[in-house]
Amino acid sequence: MRSPGLAPGNYFTDGLRLLRVVDAGGESALTSLEDCLTLEVRHYSPGQLAQLRLRPVGRARTD
């Protein structure tokens, strides 16, 4: 089950990078995050996301 804040279009930081949620789980349970500097998209499992210790940036979108 994904966090409600992990909706596409929301922004997070790990303290070093600014990341945008591209795709939030679904059937594969992988979340896709785009590095806003390099535009590289990586896919993370729920365990990997927990290790990143992400913090929200700005107001979270709920739609």
N, C-alpha and C positions, 0 to 999 in steps of 0.2 A: 504494500500500500504506500502510495507516495504522499508527501507532505502537501497540504493545500497551497502552500506558497510556491511550489514548483510548477507553476503554470507557464505555458509559453509566453514569452515577452517579458517575464520578470528578470530582474538583474540581481546578481549576487557577487560577493567578493570573498576570496580566501585570505585577504590581507595583502596579496601581491598582484592579483589579476582581477579584472572586471569580466564577469561571465554573464551571458544571456541564455536563458532557457529557450531552446529551440523546439524540443519535443520532450514531454514529460511522461515517460513510462508507457502506459498502454499495455498491450498484451505481452510485449517483450520484457517489461519491467526495467528497461534501460532508459536513462534520462540523457538527452543530448544537450550539451552545453557548448556555446560558442565563445571563444576567447575574443573579446572586443578589440584587442590590439592586432592580433594576427589573423583573425577571422577563421581560425582552425576550429572545427567541430569535433568534439570527442564524446564518446558514449560511456556512461558510468552506471554501474550496478548500485543498488541501494547501499551496500556495504562500502563501496568506494566513495559514494557521496558523503556518507557519515565521516569518513576519514578526512575529507577536504575541509570540514568544519566551516561551511559556508555561512555567511551572514548576509541578510537582505540589504539591498541598496535602494533607497527611495520607498515609495508606497507600492505594495504588492498589488498586482492586478488580480481580480477575482473572476473574470469572465473566461 
